């Protein structure tokens, strides 16, 4: 009944967990032929897939939240590839005890005992690697393999592991940490303060660094060679200083880096750690300091875009994204509310405090003007000089902060009031940026540049620059930007999905109606496309422009993003709209013959009505095993369990309430005799993959946000309880899972 938060012997280890789709050669779908095989996986994919781990298995606790937050770097980015966690046993006496328990006490086992103890104490390992080394050295275990691994894990320290692959950092990865936190608090609302302030987390230390603008703003010819423009190229570089520092942490026995090599240190060699709240505040600060010249979106300054990886050219266009700005607004609001709720100070590295001071000075100089531009449906919109100067000052401060490889070790404390004032001021600036974005709007073929539907992406064209005198490796001159105009793009579904998170129901309903009649709606298929028409857009945008309309990332129905949109509908209690869309655009309800494959199998995309071949329209292409599935699990959770399974009452006591969102057509006639005769219809599912739950109604009816009138709860000791509400000890026992056999809820 314990969890990984309370019992240090409980360790979380994901088996057969990796990114990859069998039909995609470039995904390298591989299951290693090792014991306890896991990973590696793309950061975004695996963090999305683990969003609901704690919902299905409460024993996981805060493991995923802490692990992924630990992988956030001091510069606000993260490694692109997440590997299986590593185990280590630092105490030689513990290693000897484990070895003795495994191979025996007899003198004849001494050599094997010492060999096994040496393996255990020789650095980090994973369960599969440990078993391979045991087999290679012909060590015979006197206990079962699973018991041995459990014993070792219980005595080990666990550390996250990751790899910085290639150039660039994705702009959106940090946003999914908020989902992990939300899932945890839905199960453990009584442990929020513990989550935010108790654990001390490390920072990932990467050998790659984001380049300053003077080393990546390059003067080059346009794709058609007709004019010169400034592009952002080679946005990150490999730091020889950091590589040299990491070499001191190479394990001489294996030649591999110790895990400590990828942990942020101070100049004294101490591993720098922060609480979750402190790391979230650092993350929010860095992202606020990365807003674009118009103060609208978050810059794609590190060589990669956000979720829409097919927009892989937008970084070179000095692009930015509103989706990340919406998520930053959510994060800042959470920090603001939580810091006041618990009234606790936070401590941050001095280097971050210096950056915050420079941001505050720049905001003071910017003044109170909102800088809302005039609506220009076709004309260029120039970045106002005060906004440009603010952006330049803050970007310079950010670059100075990132130039520091190791923290000094000196810290600065902010009171809860200080943090609340800072976050409130920053949120005001974000709201002003959103207002500017809605005036500037979107632009594309067959669509107006209105502000009814939120734009998603922007680019910046440098209209005045100065050459620095230096050149990149290709001989192109580096430039310093002096003036800019903003560039617009067509509508994208990602922006709609993200902004809906910040809306109330009334606003969300209005947005939904606009989207339903926009270029994002495929009227023939009754589904939603990844983008509206991209006709006439620059090929600089990225690979999506290389596909025909309606195919792959060019105006197709991208199931992952569509499911994200549907999820927001049900989260906003738009039940009628959600179930209408579900029957049109979600598996398994769509037309199987048109889909062209099993309606139990997600696809990467569905060819939309924009595709030139009518026979392909509505066909699912390329199996997709993760993205849409993760969103569907969140939808399933809302349908069958409700938004908040556990909550605290006014007295601060734990309560549990099942509040499903189920349409009448899902109820089936009850064929069991476990309910009163008048309750003839039922829906059944498993809570926490273990507790049998049944909802009973007299006649099929919609249960949209309706609470049960009565619960009958069967315990594993054979006793039965009948209650009108679930509170206190009973709620806690249900969360521990092991005490409960079934829950019957009557409506």
Secondary structure, 3 states (H helix, E strand, C coil): CCCCCCCCCCCCCCCCCCCCCCCCHHHCCCCCCCCCCCCCEEHHHHHHHCCCHHHHCHHHCCHHHHHHHHCEECCCCECCEEEEEEEECCCHHHHHHHHHHHHCCCHHHHHHHHHHHHHHCCCCECHHHHHHHHHHCCCCCCCCHHHHHHHHHHCCEEEEEEECCCCCECCCHHHHHHHHHHHHHHHCHHHHHHHHHCCCECCECCCEEECCHHHCEEEEECCCCCCEEEEECCCEEECHHHHHHHHHHECCCCCCECHHHHECEECCCCECCECHHHHHHHHHHHHHCCECCCCCCEECCCECCCCCCCCCCCCCCCCEEHHHHHHHHHHHHHHHHHHHHHCCCEEEEHHHHHHHHHHHHHHHHHCCCCCCCCCCCCCCEECCHHHHHHHHHHHHHHHHHHCCCCECCCEEEECHHHHHHHHHHHHHHHHHHHHHHHHHCCCECCECCCCCCCCCEEEEEEEEEEEEEEECCCCCEEEEEEEEEEEECCCEHHHHHHHHCCCCHHHHHHHHHHHHCCCCEECCCCEECCECCCCCCCHHHCHHHHCCCCECCECCEEHHHHHHHHHHHHHCCCHHHHHHHHHHHCCCCCCHHHHCCCCCCCEEEECCCCCCCHHHCCCEEEECCCHHHHHHHHHHHHHHCCCCCEEECCCCCEEECCCCEECHHHCEECCCCCCCCCCCEEEEEEECCCEEEEEEECCCCCEECCCCCEEEEEECCCCEEEECCEEHHHHHHHHHCCCEEEEEEEC
